[in-house]
Amino acid sequence: MGDGPILARRVLLVEDEESLVITLRDRLLSEGYEVEAVGDGDTATERGTRGQFDLVILDVALPRKSGFDVCRDLRQRGVQTPIIMLTARGQVIDRILGLKLGADDYLTKPFEMAELLARIEALLRRARTLSASASDAYAFGAVQVDFRSAVVRRDGQPVDVSGLEFKLLRYFVERRGALLSRDELLEKVWGYDAMPVTRTVDVHVASLRQKLERNPSKPEFFITVHGLGYKFIG
């Protein structure tokens, strides 16, 4: 598992299927993580807001409040903790909705434990990089980005962006004018060495356009280079 987690990273596990909770908790503990497990959406929102966690594993189908609602509420409360959502087999719309609501990644049940652990390590590695590489500010169009405080404004008003959207935006800005393939973005922003699913990149670029472009259907800054990838012009 590479270098493994550093200094007992804390994971909030939100899952109501007891057998899966036991399996995931035991494996995560054996990998050196601290794990707190909750089984419903209301408790997940409360703990995710108040607790100091490094990562949230969030099932979509929960009692009282769905995982989608939990994800949305956490992001609206300013919680930037990385979130991996667990979705039902074949529910593509679930995965897209989860990403739009601010989730950083998703896994479809059933999944291999090794895959989950790889995703966790990638997200935690990305989070460490994000916190360790604060720099200055940048502006384009009506948008102002403060990299040091991780704040994005449009026309002077704060824009709610997820941690992953901010990392993607920064990567675009740092490489403005360069052609960036989906594979490169997955590797550098998501932290994956190999990942065949490219829809994740498209969804996040579309979200940045929706939040930052004057006309998202005719983007000025986040440009699609058909068949090749994306280019940021700013």
Phi and psi in degrees as GROMACS dihedral restraints (atoms count N, CA, C in turn):
[ dihedral_restraints ]
;  ai    aj    ak    al  type     phi  dphi    fc
    3     4     5     6     1    66.7    20    10
    4     5     6     7     1  -139.9    20    10
    6     7     8     9     1   -80.0    20    10
    7     8     9    10     1   -15.4    20    10
    9    10    11    12     1    77.1    20    10
   10    11    12    13     1   177.7    20    10
   12    13    14    15     1   -69.1    20    10
   13    14    15    16     1   154.0    20    10
   15    16    17    18     1  -108.9    20    10
   16    17    18    19     1   126.5    20    10
   18    19    20    21     1    53.4    20    10
   19    20    21    22     1    54.0    20    10
   21    22    23    24     1    46.9    20    10
   22    23    24    25     1    69.8    20    10
   24    25    26    27     1   -59.3    20    10
   25    26    27    28     1   140.8    20    10
   27    28    29    30     1   -97.4    20    10
   28    29    30    31     1   127.3    20    10
   30    31    32    33     1  -117.5    20    10
   31    32    33    34     1   130.6    20    10
   33    34    35    36     1   -96.7    20    10
   34    35    36    37     1   114.5    20    10
   36    37    38    39     1  -100.8    20    10
   37    38    39    40     1   117.8    20    10
   39    40    41    42     1  -113.3    20    10
   40    41    42    43     1   101.7    20    10
   42    43    44    45     1  -158.1    20    10
   43    44    45    46     1   135.6    20    10
   45    46    47    48     1  -103.6    20    10
   46    47    48    49     1    -2.4    20    10
   48    49    50    51     1   -87.1    20    10
   49    50    51    52     1   106.2    20    10
   51    52    53    54     1   -59.0    20    10
   52    53    54    55     1   -41.4    20    10
   54    55    56    57     1   -63.0    20    10
   55    56    57    58     1   -38.0    20    10
   57    58    59    60     1   -70.6    20    10
   58    59    60    61     1   -37.2    20    10
   60    61    62    63     1   -58.1    20    10
   61    62    63    64     1   -47.3    20    10
   63    64    65    66     1   -61.6    20    10
   64    65    66    67     1   -45.9    20    10
   66    67    68    69     1   -61.9    20    10
   67    68    69    70     1   -48.7    20    10
   69    70    71    72     1   -67.0    20    10
   70    71    72    73     1   -44.8    20    10
   72    73    74    75     1   -60.6    20    10
   73    74    75    76     1   -47.1    20    10
   75    76    77    78     1   -60.4    20    10
   76    77    78    79     1   -43.4    20    10
   78    79    80    81     1   -68.8    20    10
   79    80    81    82     1   -42.5    20    10
   81    82    83    84     1   -64.5    20    10
   82    83    84    85     1   -41.4    20    10
   84    85    86    87     1   -60.9    20    10
   85    86    87    88     1   -40.2    20    10
   87    88    89    90     1   -67.2    20    10
   88    89    90    91     1   -22.8    20    10
   90    91    92    93     1   -89.2    20    10
   91    92    93    94     1    -0.5    20    10
   93    94    95    96     1    99.0    20    10
   94    95    96    97     1     5.2    20    10
   96    97    98    99     1   -85.6    20    10
   97    98    99   100     1   150.7    20    10
   99   100   101   102     1   -90.7    20    10
  100   101   102   103     1   137.5    20    10
  102   103   104   105     1  -128.9    20    10
  103   104   105   106     1   130.2    20    10
  105   106   107   108     1  -117.9    20    10
  106   107   108   109     1   126.2    20    10
  108   109   110   111     1  -111.5    20    10
  109   110   111   112     1   134.2    20    10
  111   112   113   114     1  -130.4    20    10
  112   113   114   115     1   155.6    20    10
  114   115   116   117     1  -116.5    20    10
  115   116   117   118     1     6.9    20    10
  117   118   119   120     1  -144.7    20    10
  118   119   120   121     1   161.4    20    10
  120   121   122   123     1   -67.9    20    10
  121   122   123   124     1   -37.6    20    10
  123   124   125   126     1   -63.2    20    10
  124   125   126   127     1   -47.1    20    10
  126   127   128   129     1   -64.9    20    10
  127   128   129   130     1   -38.1    20    10
  129   130   131   132     1   -60.4    20    10
  130   131   132   133     1   -43.1    20    10
  132   133   134   135     1   -63.0    20    10
  133   134   135   136     1   -43.7    20    10
  135   136   137   138     1   -64.9    20    10
  136   137   138   139     1   -46.9    20    10
  138   139   140   141     1   -71.4    20    10
  139   140   141   142     1   -38.8    20    10
  141   142   143   144     1   -64.5    20    10
  142   143   144   145     1   -29.9    20    10
  144   145   146   147     1   -79.5    20    10
  145   146   147   148     1   -41.6    20    10
  147   148   149   150     1   -94.0    20    10
  148   149   150   151     1   -30.1    20    10
  150   151   152   153     1   -80.9    20    10
  151   152   153   154     1   154.7    20    10
  153   154   155   156     1   -98.7    20    10
  154   155   156   157     1    90.8    20    10
  156   157   158   159     1  -111.0    20    10
  157   158   159   160     1   152.0    20    10
  159   160   161   162     1   -92.1    20    10
  160   161   162   163     1   -18.3    20    10
  162   163   164   165     1  -161.5    20    10
  163   164   165   166     1   146.8    20    10
  165   166   167   168     1  -120.5    20    10
  166   167   168   169     1   126.7    20    10
  168   169   170   171     1  -102.4    20    10
  169   170   171   172     1   116.5    20    10
  171   172   173   174     1  -126.4    20    10
  172   173   174   175     1   114.2    20    10
  174   175   176   177     1   -75.8    20    10
  175   176   177   178     1   146.8    20    10
  177   178   179   180     1   -73.1    20    10
  178   179   180   181     1   -47.2    20    10
  180   181   182   183     1   -87.4    20    10
  181   182   183   184     1   102.0    20    10
  183   184   185   186     1  -131.4    20    10
  184   185   186   187     1   153.7    20    10
  186   187   188   189     1   -67.8    20    10
  187   188   189   190     1   151.2    20    10
  189   190   191   192     1    72.4    20    10
  190   191   192   193     1   -47.7    20    10
  192   193   194   195     1  -149.1    20    10
  193   194   195   196     1   132.1    20    10
  195   196   197   198     1   -71.0    20    10
  196   197   198   199     1   162.2    20    10
  198   199   200   201     1   -60.5    20    10
  199   200   201   202     1   -32.8    20    10
  201   202   203   204     1   -60.6    20    10
  202   203   204   205     1   -45.9    20    10
  204   205   206   207     1   -65.5    20    10
  205   206   207   208     1   -39.5    20    10
  207   208   209   210     1   -61.8    20    10
  208   209   210   211     1   -47.6    20    10
  210   211   212   213     1   -59.4    20    10
  211   212   213   214     1   -48.4    20    10
  213   214   215   216     1   -59.5    20    10
  214   215   216   217     1   -45.8    20    10
  216   217   218   219     1   -65.8    20    10
  217   218   219   220     1   -39.6    20    10
  219   220   221   222     1   -62.8    20    10
  220   221   222   223     1   -44.8    20    10
  222   223   224   225     1   -66.2    20    10
  223   224   225   226     1   -38.2    20    10
  225   226   227   228     1   -66.3    20    10
  226   227   228   229     1   -26.0    20    10
  228   229   230   231     1   -87.1    20    10
  229   230   231   232     1     4.2    20    10
  231   232   233   234     1    86.3    20    10
  232   233   234   235     1    10.3    20    10
  234   235   236   237     1   -77.7    20    10
  235   236   237   238     1   119.6    20    10
  237   238   239   240     1  -104.8    20    10
  238   239   240   241     1     9.2    20    10
  240   241   242   243     1   -55.6    20    10
  241   242   243   244     1   132.9    20    10
  243   244   245   246     1   -56.3    20    10
  244   245   246   247     1   138.3    20    10
  246   247   248   249     1  -124.6    20    10
  247   248   249   250     1   126.2    20    10
  249   250   251   252     1  -105.3    20    10
  250   251   252   253     1   122.6    20    10
  252   253   254   255     1   -96.8    20    10
  253   254   255   256     1   142.1    20    10
  255   256   257   258     1  -105.1    20    10
  256   257   258   259     1   120.0    20    10
  258   259   260   261     1  -119.2    20    10
  259   260   261   262     1   162.4    20    10
  261   262   263   264     1   -71.8    20    10
  262   263   264   265     1   156.2    20    10
  264   265   266   267     1   -57.7    20    10
  265   266   267   268     1   129.4    20    10
  267   268   269   270     1    79.6    20    10
  268   269   270   271     1    -0.1    20    10
  270   271   272   273     1   -87.5    20    10
  271   272   273   274     1    77.8    20    10
  273   274   275   276     1   -60.5    20    10
  274   275   276   277     1   -40.3    20    10
  276   277   278   279     1   -62.5    20    10
  277   278   279   280     1   -33.7    20    10
  279   280   281   282     1   -61.7    20    10
  280   281   282   283     1   -44.6    20    10
  282   283   284   285     1   -64.8    20    10
  283   284   285   286     1   -43.9    20    10
  285   286   287   288     1   -64.5    20    10
  286   287   288   289     1   -42.9    20    10
  288   289   290   291     1   -63.4    20    10
  289   290   291   292     1   -42.2    20    10
  291   292   293   294     1   -59.8    20    10
  292   293   294   295     1   -42.7    20    10
  294   295   296   297     1   -65.8    20    10
  295   296   297   298     1   -39.7    20    10
  297   298   299   300     1   -65.4    20    10
  298   299   300   301     1   -30.9    20    10
  300   301   302   303     1   -81.4    20    10
  301   302   303   304     1    -5.2    20    10
  303   304   305   306     1   117.9    20    10
  304   305   306   307     1     2.5    20    10
  306   307   308   309     1   -66.7    20    10
  307   308   309   310     1   150.1    20    10
  309   310   311   312     1   -91.9    20    10
  310   311   312   313     1   -24.7    20    10
  312   313   314   315     1  -162.5    20    10
  313   314   315   316     1   171.0    20    10
  315   316   317   318     1  -147.8    20    10
  316   317   318   319     1   156.2    20    10
  318   319   320   321     1  -133.4    20    10
  319   320   321   322     1   141.9    20    10
  321   322   323   324     1   -96.6    20    10
  322   323   324   325     1   129.8    20    10
  324   325   326   327     1   -74.4    20    10
  325   326   327   328     1   144.0    20    10
  327   328   329   330     1   -77.1    20    10
  328   329   330   331     1   152.7    20    10
  330   331   332   333     1  -131.3    20    10
  331   332   333   334     1   160.3    20    10
  333   334   335   336     1   -82.2    20    10
  334   335   336   337     1   137.9    20    10
  336   337   338   339     1   -59.0    20    10
  337   338   339   340     1   -37.8    20    10
  339   340   341   342     1   -61.6    20    10
  340   341   342   343     1   -35.4    20    10
  342   343   344   345     1   -67.1    20    10
  343   344   345   346     1   -43.9    20    10
  345   346   347   348     1   -60.4    20    10
  346   347   348   349     1   -45.6    20    10
  348   349   350   351     1   -62.5    20    10
  349   350   351   352     1   -37.9    20    10
  351   352   353   354     1   -65.3    20    10
  352   353   354   355     1   -41.2    20    10
  354   355   356   357     1   -64.4    20    10
  355   356   357   358     1   -43.0    20    10
  357   358   359   360     1   -59.5    20    10
  358   359   360   361     1   -48.7    20    10
  360   361   362   363     1   -62.8    20    10
  361   362   363   364     1   -38.0    20    10
  363   364   365   366     1   -64.4    20    10
  364   365   366   367     1   -43.5    20    10
  366   367   368   369     1   -68.1    20    10
  367   368   369   370     1   -40.5    20    10
  369   370   371   372     1   -67.6    20    10
  370   371   372   373     1   -35.8    20    10
  372   373   374   375     1   -64.7    20    10
  373   374   375   376     1   -42.7    20    10
  375   376   377   378     1   -62.7    20    10
  376   377   378   379     1   -42.2    20    10
  378   379   380   381     1   -63.5    20    10
  379   380   381   382     1   -39.5    20    10
  381   382   383   384     1   -65.0    20    10
  382   383   384   385     1   -40.8    20    10
  384   385   386   387     1   -63.8    20    10
  385   386   387   388     1   -41.7    20    10
  387   388   389   390     1   -62.1    20    10
  388   389   390   391     1   -42.9    20    10
  390   391   392   393     1   -75.9    20    10
  391   392   393   394     1   -23.0    20    10
  393   394   395   396     1   -92.2    20    10
  394   395   396   397     1    -8.4    20    10
  396   397   398   399     1  -122.9    20    10
  397   398   399   400     1    42.5    20    10
  399   400   401   402     1   -64.2    20    10
  400   401   402   403     1   140.9    20    10
  402   403   404   405     1  -136.0    20    10
  403   404   405   406     1  -145.9    20    10
  405   406   407   408     1   -94.3    20    10
  406   407   408   409     1  -143.3    20    10
  408   409   410   411     1  -118.7    20    10
  409   410   411   412     1   164.2    20    10
  411   412   413   414     1  -151.2    20    10
  412   413   414   415     1   147.4    20    10
  414   415   416   417     1  -134.6    20    10
  415   416   417   418     1   142.6    20    10
  417   418   419   420     1  -149.4    20    10
  418   419   420   421     1   136.5    20    10
  420   421   422   423     1    56.0    20    10
  421   422   423   424     1  -127.8    20    10
  423   424   425   426     1   -96.5    20    10
  424   425   426   427     1    13.1    20    10
  426   427   428   429     1  -105.6    20    10
  427   428   429   430     1   136.2    20    10
  429   430   431   432     1  -122.3    20    10
  430   431   432   433     1   131.1    20    10
  432   433   434   435     1  -119.9    20    10
  433   434   435   436     1   123.2    20    10
  435   436   437   438     1  -103.8    20    10
  436   437   438   439     1   101.9    20    10
  438   439   440   441     1   -70.2    20    10
  439   440   441   442     1   -27.4    20    10
  441   442   443   444     1   -70.2    20    10
  442   443   444   445     1   -41.3    20    10
  444   445   446   447     1  -102.0    20    10
  445   446   447   448     1     1.0    20    10
  447   448   449   450     1    58.0    20    10
  448   449   450   451     1    45.8    20    10
  450   451   452   453     1  -118.0    20    10
  451   452   453   454     1   134.5    20    10
  453   454   455   456     1  -117.9    20    10
  454   455   456   457     1   132.3    20    10
  456   457   458   459     1  -126.8    20    10
  457   458   459   460     1   147.5    20    10
  459   460   461   462     1  -128.9    20    10
  460   461   462   463     1   123.6    20    10
  462   463   464   465     1    53.6    20    10
  463   464   465   466     1    35.4    20    10
  465   466   467   468     1    83.1    20    10
  466   467   468   469     1    -6.7    20    10
  468   469   470   471     1  -101.7    20    10
  469   470   471   472     1   137.5    20    10
  471   472   473   474     1   -60.0    20    10
  472   473   474   475     1   140.0    20    10
  474   475   476   477     1  -110.9    20    10
  475   476   477   478     1   130.4    20    10
  477   478   479   480     1   -80.8    20    10
  478   479   480   481     1   105.6    20    10
  480   481   482   483     1  -120.9    20    10
  481   482   483   484     1   146.9    20    10
  483   484   485   486     1   -74.9    20    10
  484   485   486   487     1   166.9    20    10
  486   487   488   489     1   -59.7    20    10
  487   488   489   490     1   -38.3    20    10
  489   490   491   492     1   -72.3    20    10
  490   491   492   493     1   -38.1    20    10
  492   493   494   495     1   -61.9    20    10
  493   494   495   496     1   -38.5    20    10
  495   496   497   498     1   -65.6    20    10
  496   497   498   499     1   -42.1    20    10
  498   499   500   501     1   -63.1    20    10
  499   500   501   502     1   -41.6    20    10
  501   502   503   504     1   -64.1    20    10
  502   503   504   505     1   -43.6    20    10
  504   505   506   507     1   -60.3    20    10
  505   506   507   508     1   -44.7    20    10
  507   508   509   510     1   -63.3    20    10
  508   509   510   511     1   -40.0    20    10
  510   511   512   513     1   -63.3    20    10
  511   512   513   514     1   -41.4    20    10
  513   514   515   516     1   -60.0    20    10
  514   515   516   517     1   -48.0    20    10
  516   517   518   519     1   -63.1    20    10
  517   518   519   520     1   -44.2    20    10
  519   520   521   522     1   -65.4    20    10
  520   521   522   523     1   -22.9    20    10
  522   523   524   525     1  -120.7    20    10
  523   524   525   526     1    35.1    20    10
  525   526   527   528     1   -57.6    20    10
  526   527   528   529     1   137.7    20    10
  528   529   530   531     1    88.3    20    10
  529   530   531   532     1   -12.6    20    10
  531   532   533   534     1   -92.9    20    10
  532   533   534   535     1   145.9    20    10
  534   535   536   537     1   -77.3    20    10
  535   536   537   538     1   123.9    20    10
  537   538   539   540     1  -117.4    20    10
  538   539   540   541     1   118.0    20    10
  540   541   542   543     1   -76.6    20    10
  541   542   543   544     1   161.1    20    10
  543   544   545   546     1   -61.6    20    10
  544   545   546   547     1   -39.5    20    10
  546   547   548   549     1   -60.9    20    10
  547   548   549   550     1   -41.8    20    10
  549   550   551   552     1   -64.3    20    10
  550   551   552   553     1   -42.5    20    10
  552   553   554   555     1   -64.3    20    10
  553   554   555   556     1   -41.5    20    10
  555   556   557   558     1   -61.9    20    10
  556   557   558   559     1   -39.7    20    10
  558   559   560   561     1   -72.5    20    10
  559   560   561   562     1   -46.7    20    10
  561   562   563   564     1   -83.7    20    10
  562   563   564   565     1   -33.8    20    10
  564   565   566   567     1   -94.7    20    10
  565   566   567   568     1   -47.1    20    10
  567   568   569   570     1   -83.4    20    10
  568   569   570   571     1   -26.3    20    10
  570   571   572   573     1    88.4    20    10
  571   572   573   574     1    18.3    20    10
  573   574   575   576     1   -94.7    20    10
  574   575   576   577     1   134.4    20    10
  576   577   578   579     1   -75.4    20    10
  577   578   579   580     1   -35.8    20    10
  579   580   581   582     1  -149.0    20    10
  580   581   582   583     1   128.8    20    10
  582   583   584   585     1  -152.9    20    10
  583   584   585   586     1   108.3    20    10
  585   586   587   588     1   -72.9    20    10
  586   587   588   589     1   -21.3    20    10
  588   589   590   591     1   -84.0    20    10
  589   590   591   592     1   117.9    20    10
  591   592   593   594     1  -102.4    20    10
  592   593   594   595     1    -7.1    20    10
  594   595   596   597     1   -59.8    20    10
  595   596   597   598     1   -31.9    20    10
  597   598   599   600     1   -56.5    20    10
  598   599   600   601     1   -45.6    20    10
  600   601   602   603     1   -62.1    20    10
  601   602   603   604     1   -46.9    20    10
  603   604   605   606     1   -60.0    20    10
  604   605   606   607     1   -41.8    20    10
  606   607   608   609     1   -63.3    20    10
  607   608   609   610     1   -42.3    20    10
  609   610   611   612     1   -71.6    20    10
  610   611   612   613     1   -37.3    20    10
  612   613   614   615     1   -64.0    20    10
  613   614   615   616     1   -42.9    20    10
  615   616   617   618     1   -60.7    20    10
  616   617   618   619     1   -37.6    20    10
  618   619   620   621     1   -67.0    20    10
  619   620   621   622     1   -41.8    20    10
  621   622   623   624     1   -62.1    20    10
  622   623   624   625     1   -40.7    20    10
  624   625   626   627     1   -60.8    20    10
  625   626   627   628     1   -44.7    20    10
  627   628   629   630     1   -61.1    20    10
  628   629   630   631     1   -35.9    20    10
  630   631   632   633     1   -87.3    20    10
  631   632   633   634     1   -28.5    20    10
  633   634   635   636     1  -118.6    20    10
  634   635   636   637     1   -22.2    20    10
  636   637   638   639     1   -81.9    20    10
  637   638   639   640     1   147.4    20    10
  639   640   641   642     1   -66.3    20    10
  640   641   642   643     1   -41.7    20    10
  642   643   644   645     1  -131.7    20    10
  643   644   645   646     1    95.0    20    10
  645   646   647   648     1   -57.2    20    10
  646   647   648   649     1   -28.5    20    10
  648   649   650   651     1   -76.6    20    10
  649   650   651   652     1   -17.1    20    10
  651   652   653   654     1  -131.3    20    10
  652   653   654   655     1    72.0    20    10
  654   655   656   657     1   -63.5    20    10
  655   656   657   658     1   141.2    20    10
  657   658   659   660     1   -96.7    20    10
  658   659   660   661     1   -27.8    20    10
  660   661   662   663     1  -111.2    20    10
  661   662   663   664     1   -45.6    20    10
  663   664   665   666     1   -99.0    20    10
  664   665   666   667     1    93.4    20    10
  666   667   668   669     1   -98.7    20    10
  667   668   669   670     1   132.8    20    10
  669   670   671   672     1   -83.5    20    10
  670   671   672   673     1   128.8    20    10
  672   673   674   675     1  -106.1    20    10
  673   674   675   676     1   100.2    20    10
  675   676   677   678     1   -55.9    20    10
  676   677   678   679     1   129.3    20    10
  678   679   680   681     1    82.1    20    10
  679   680   681   682     1    -7.1    20    10
  681   682   683   684     1  -123.5    20    10
  682   683   684   685     1   -39.0    20    10
  684   685   686   687     1   150.5    20    10
  685   686   687   688     1  -135.6    20    10
  687   688   689   690     1  -135.3    20    10
  688   689   690   691     1   158.9    20    10
  690   691   692   693     1  -139.9    20    10
  691   692   693   694     1   135.8    20    10
  693   694   695   696     1  -100.6    20    10
  694   695   696   697     1   124.7    20    10
  696   697   698   699     1  -115.9    20    10
  697   698   699   700     1   107.2    20    10
